[in-house]
Amino acid sequence: MQTIVAWRMVSGTAHVLAAARQAVAIGLTVEEVSEVLYRDWMRLEHALANRPGLHTAIISLQTITHALRSDLEPETEALIDELMGHAA
């Protein structure tokens, strides 16, 4: 699924990004704890300039990781900081 998302994001048009978003949604129904798919979702929402969607992706992942009592991967934390404008 992640390959489909990556391929769809290459062209960057809104229509193709919407298809990538759909691929992420399908992937998360199968593997709801995949940080790779959540990172893709975050990148998609950022590319679409959809700040509320970006927040939704972040909060959804944080909720799941909190419920599992696990930490976010360093790559995910760095991406969140970057996309939210907190990059050093």
C-alpha positions as CSV (number, residue, x, y, z in Angstrom):
1,M,0.0,0.0,0.0
2,Q,2.8,2.4,0.8
3,T,4.2,1.9,-2.7
4,I,0.9,3.0,-4.2
5,V,0.8,6.1,-1.9
6,A,4.4,7.0,-2.9
7,W,3.7,6.6,-6.6
8,R,0.5,8.7,-6.4
9,M,2.3,11.5,-4.6
10,V,5.0,11.9,-7.3
11,S,2.9,14.0,-9.6
12,G,1.5,16.1,-6.8
13,T,-1.8,17.2,-8.4
14,A,-4.8,17.5,-6.1
15,H,-6.6,14.7,-7.9
16,V,-3.7,12.3,-7.6
17,L,-3.1,13.3,-4.0
18,A,-6.8,12.5,-3.2
19,A,-6.2,9.0,-4.7
20,A,-3.1,8.7,-2.5
21,R,-5.2,9.7,0.5
22,Q,-7.7,6.9,-0.3
23,A,-4.8,4.4,-0.5
24,V,-3.6,5.5,2.9
25,A,-7.1,5.1,4.4
26,I,-7.4,1.6,2.9
27,G,-4.0,0.7,4.2
28,L,-4.8,1.9,7.7
29,T,-7.9,-0.3,7.8
30,V,-5.6,-3.2,7.3
31,E,-2.6,-2.1,9.4
32,E,-3.9,0.6,11.8
33,V,-0.5,1.0,13.6
34,S,1.7,1.6,10.5
35,E,3.7,4.7,11.2
36,V,4.9,4.6,7.6
37,L,1.3,5.1,6.4
38,Y,0.7,7.7,9.0
39,R,3.8,9.6,7.8
40,D,2.4,9.4,4.3
41,W,-0.9,10.7,5.4
42,M,0.8,13.6,7.1
43,R,2.8,14.4,4.0
44,L,-0.4,14.2,1.9
45,E,-2.3,16.6,4.1
46,H,0.6,19.0,4.1
47,A,0.9,18.8,0.3
48,L,-2.8,19.6,0.1
49,A,-2.3,22.5,2.5
50,N,-4.9,20.9,4.7
51,R,-3.8,21.8,8.2
52,P,-6.9,20.3,9.9
53,G,-6.3,17.0,8.0
54,L,-2.6,17.1,9.2
55,H,-3.8,17.6,12.8
56,T,-6.2,14.7,12.4
57,A,-3.5,12.4,11.1
58,I,-1.1,13.4,14.0
59,I,-3.8,13.0,16.7
60,S,-5.0,9.7,15.3
61,L,-1.4,8.3,15.4
62,Q,-0.8,9.7,18.9
63,T,-4.0,8.2,20.2
64,I,-3.1,4.8,18.9
65,T,0.5,4.9,20.2
66,H,-0.7,6.1,23.6
67,A,-3.2,3.3,23.8
68,L,-0.5,0.8,23.0
69,R,1.9,2.5,25.4
70,S,4.5,3.0,22.8
71,D,6.6,5.8,21.5
72,L,6.6,7.4,18.1
73,E,9.5,6.5,15.9
74,P,12.2,9.2,15.7
75,E,11.5,9.7,12.0
76,T,7.8,10.3,12.8
77,E,8.6,12.8,15.5
78,A,11.0,14.7,13.2
79,L,8.4,14.7,10.4
80,I,5.7,16.1,12.8
81,D,8.1,18.9,13.9
82,E,9.0,19.7,10.3
83,L,5.4,19.8,9.0
84,M,4.1,21.7,12.0
85,G,6.9,24.3,11.5
86,H,9.0,23.4,14.5
87,A,12.1,22.2,12.7
88,A,15.3,23.4,14.2
